[in-house]
Amino acid sequence: MNIYDDETFFSSYIRLREGANYNDLLETPAMLSLLGSVEGKDILDLGCGFGKASRALIDLGARKVMAIDSSKRMLEKARIEYGHERIEYMNLPLEELDRIEGSYDAAYSSLAFHYIEDLRKLLGDIGRLLKVGGMLLFSQEHPISTADYDGHWNEDSSEYAFSGYLKEGKRESRWFVDGVRTYHRTMGTIITTLSGCGFHADTVLEPAPSSKAIEALPRIRRELEKPSFLIVRAYRQG
Ligand SMILES: C[S@@+](CC[C@H](N)C(=O)[O-])C[C@H]1O[C@@H](n2cnc3c(N)ncnc32)[C@H](O)[C@@H]1O
């Protein structure tokens, strides 16, 4: 089961997204800074969640958004709150992207890739769905975070403990509930896999909070010590 369909997890996650939060203050502005024009474009939103970005892409002028997620609860909320005639919300695991057809100008994916075990297959499937020159813009939890979720903040030294970076693979951590499963890959593996799957990455961002963001949510200043997000823009090669 997708953890986002767990009742406790889902309600906690939605509450987190409603107040001042890391995504709205840090991740989304960084993604939008790399998006460029989407006017008239057909776009995939992979791991679309409750549909906020899918709808934003339409509001920015996209022609059509195919929004994919494997959580029924997230999709239900998306259809109600961010539904639009030019968005198709589809319940499909990203592991099964090979089941769909199409030719898209861009793929957008916010904070879903670290839930996927086989990055090579995912990127191969995305490449097949993108036109040559099509853009893939994705964010994921930063490898410094996925390495070791137990890397806690030490209030006394104002430092993070950190370990486990070179040990790739499955992690299980507690986030609202026990047993949240993610996959850790090093920065080297991510960039090399992109290139092996026919993508050219032109930008890699590790966003730091602005002073306005720190004002809105003081604890976000810790991001200056350890970034939570990795953002990559890449293009499908011919
Ligand atoms: C952190 S949320 C981000 C949601 C949305 N992109 C946003 O930024 O608001 C991660 C999303 O990835 C989805 N997800 C996790 N594993 C997935 C999988 N294997 N296939 C499809 N979606 C998945 C979850 O259901 C959830 O909606």
The ligand as a MOL file (V3000), in Angstrom:
LIG
                    3D

  0  0  0     0  0            999 V3000
M  V30 BEGIN CTAB
M  V30 COUNTS 27 29 0 0 0
M  V30 BEGIN ATOM
M  V30 1 C 5.7450 14.2810 -0.9840 0
M  V30 2 S 4.3290 13.8740 -1.9260 0 CHG=1
M  V30 3 C 4.4260 15.0960 -3.1850 0
M  V30 4 C 3.1120 15.3330 -3.8660 0
M  V30 5 C 3.1040 16.4390 -4.9160 0
M  V30 6 N 4.0350 16.1680 -5.9840 0
M  V30 7 C 3.3930 17.7660 -4.2660 0
M  V30 8 O 4.4900 18.2760 -4.4290 0
M  V30 9 O 2.5130 18.2830 -3.5820 0 CHG=-1
M  V30 10 C 4.8370 12.3890 -2.7460 0
M  V30 11 C 3.7910 11.8290 -3.6800 0
M  V30 12 O 4.3640 10.7150 -4.3630 0
M  V30 13 C 3.3720 9.7240 -4.4670 0
M  V30 14 N 3.9990 8.4160 -4.6350 0
M  V30 15 C 4.7900 7.7550 -3.7690 0
M  V30 16 N 5.1870 6.5820 -4.2810 0
M  V30 17 C 4.6020 6.4960 -5.5020 0
M  V30 18 C 4.6280 5.5130 -6.5250 0
M  V30 19 N 5.3510 4.3990 -6.3950 0
M  V30 20 N 3.9050 5.7290 -7.6420 0
M  V30 21 C 3.1830 6.8770 -7.7870 0
M  V30 22 N 3.1380 7.8480 -6.8600 0
M  V30 23 C 3.8420 7.6600 -5.7290 0
M  V30 24 C 2.5920 9.8210 -3.1770 0
M  V30 25 O 1.3270 9.2140 -3.2710 0
M  V30 26 C 2.5320 11.3310 -2.9850 0
M  V30 27 O 1.3860 11.8720 -3.5620 0
M  V30 END ATOM
M  V30 BEGIN BOND
M  V30 1 1 1 2
M  V30 2 1 2 3
M  V30 3 1 2 10
M  V30 4 1 3 4
M  V30 5 1 4 5
M  V30 6 1 5 6
M  V30 7 1 5 7
M  V30 8 2 7 8
M  V30 9 1 7 9
M  V30 10 1 10 11
M  V30 11 1 11 12
M  V30 12 1 11 26
M  V30 13 1 12 13
M  V30 14 1 13 14
M  V30 15 1 13 24
M  V30 16 1 14 15
M  V30 17 1 14 23
M  V30 18 2 15 16
M  V30 19 1 16 17
M  V30 20 1 17 18
M  V30 21 2 17 23
M  V30 22 1 18 19
M  V30 23 2 18 20
M  V30 24 1 20 21
M  V30 25 2 21 22
M  V30 26 1 22 23
M  V30 27 1 24 25
M  V30 28 1 24 26
M  V30 29 1 26 27
M  V30 END BOND
M  V30 END CTAB
M  END
